[in-house]
Amino acid sequence: MDICVCGAQVPFMSGGAEAHMENLVTACIEAGHRAELVRLPTVWDRERVFDAALAWRMVPLDADLVIAINFPSYFIQHPRKVVWLAHQHRAAYDGAGGPWSDFGLDDAGLEAQRLLTEWDTRALSEATRLFTSSGVVADRLARYNGLAAEPLYHPAPLFDRLHPGPFGNAVFCPLRLEGNKRPGLLVDALTHVKSGTRLALAGRGSLAGEVEDQATRLGVRDQLDLLGFVNDDDLIDHYASALAVVYAPYDEDYGYVTLQAFRAGKPVITAVDSGGVLEWVEDGVTGFVTDGSPEAIGAAIDRLAADPALAERMGEAARARVANLAWGPVVDRLTAP
Amino acid sequence: MNIPLIGLLASQADPGAIAPLVVALRKWSRPNAVDRALGAPDAYLAADSAAIGLDAALAGAAPVAVLIDSPSLIPEAVLERADVLVFRDAQSAEPFADRAVLFPRDHVSTAEHPSISPFVRSRWRERLGLPDPLIVRLGVLDPWPTDDQAVPAALATCSAAIVRGPWLLTALALGTPVITDASSAARIGATHNIHVVVASPTEPNARAVALSGDLPRATAIGWGGRLLIEERHDVGGVAISLLDALGIGPTGFPEAPLANLDAELAALGTPDTSSVAQRALRRAAAVAGPADWADLTGRRR
């Protein structure tokens, strides 16, 4: 069938959402469908997010099936609209009132929040099938919009290339260096690591300078490798040679890092408030779920450093945990009549 | 674009019964007492089957709607010649399905009472310094409160409401998670756990506290109640049905340049006064060319 995958476009930005949409198109084509990606520019300030939603509303789209991935693409109208929700406009929901949200407690902010909630609920209710990318996203949809959705899990990028390797003496963490990913927490944790284990941070972001300054200030700069951007080949190598992966973002939607780590046979050390990561990491089995304090994260690193056999057992369990993830069943579910 | 003129035919009866419908009709038409200076009406609406001027209207070419208060006493002329019969209950309307419009006695204006989700309510309580949870009780112990401003404000900000009596529809229109009794629910066609929570007289407080603490359930029930009102008790919906039945409905003007955009805004639940609606229409109007809102959207704004 002819499938249009619909998603938001933020010009000059590229990340997990873009990879998700492109991988879905590829998977649809591999399943024998014709598929294309349809994107419209979006901005995030509270006034113009409505413009973007309304623009989707008015787009005429001829296809047998449309699959909307994220806000505001699910405002598309189609007799067979399937929504596979990666995220809503979180600034209006769980992020409201936070540092990266412009939905405050002023009259206009509260009215915009009210209206966006109503728009979202109506547009998402139109879906012939409503899936989410994770249980966390499904929970948010229930809490804020009263809608029931089924989590539908998919493989992370590079899934077919990631592989296990020897357990080295560094923990690895690829992430955007932004506030919600909490890179500073990991630097703090280093000050509590007694085993001499190093931390390799890969990625770029607005906090790069701050992270380096923090490490210098805390006296752990020599234990921290700031790798900046790493290409796919290097990323795979870092996963393969790590002792474990440390990943403790705040309330992650899904968390490709966890899935990639598991695929590479590495345990994951995370925090109790890390959202979608917790759907995968089972404390003491496939990694450690800490209370999110630097002390607890540091202690978890030391425990694995002291017992590589434990890291290996957890890594094997982690790899088994994601062994069944594949795109084929995902496409089958999304295109089912 | 001509906004249709509706000639109102009054009677000796209490005009209060039809007043909310007339107010709702103003969004899409010009309801007015018959006045030669305004020209011939595009349709008539009679306040009852004894309305002054009804016989003449029935003899004319313009379609006529008549509000039927006593279904067992419909005059022959009305039965034969009226184009639309407006009933107050579904049972009476049933035999006239092809030309009946239901204007239920229990009605409310969703346009005047926008839905507010439980999460946004909690944000309002934070703003106003109100306690959380905040449970409102109406019609439980005291006579029905009649403060037309204070009650909707309380209903709009509470986490759940125990409601019986005349404020029930308002509460539901506002998307309030409502606890009520079985007879109140049955009267408006509400179903337990979908539109409201039905509680016995001894347990509403406990039910309200539980509902306040269960955000997914409160959100689903609040939204369910809102949809019930939109489907069955919204006087704005009655107005559109009536205009459509008379052949002068808003769906009859698709040629207006911004009719689709206007309809989409309405379908998403956007109030006319919303800055979002005003902004969207203003921006689109800049392309559509100079005209007034009626020309651009096919309705009054």
Interface residues (C-beta under 8 A of the other chain):
Chain A: E47 F50 D51 L54 R57 M58 Y93 A96 G97 L105 A108 L110 E111 A112 Q113 R114 L115 T117 E118 W119 T121 R122 A123 D139 A142 R143 Y144 N145 G146 L147 A148
Chain B: P114 S115 I116 S117 F119 V120 R123 W124 E126 R127 L215 P216 A218 T219 A220 I221 G222 W223 G224 N260 L261 E264 L265 A267 L268 G269 T270 S274 S275 V276 R279 A280 R283
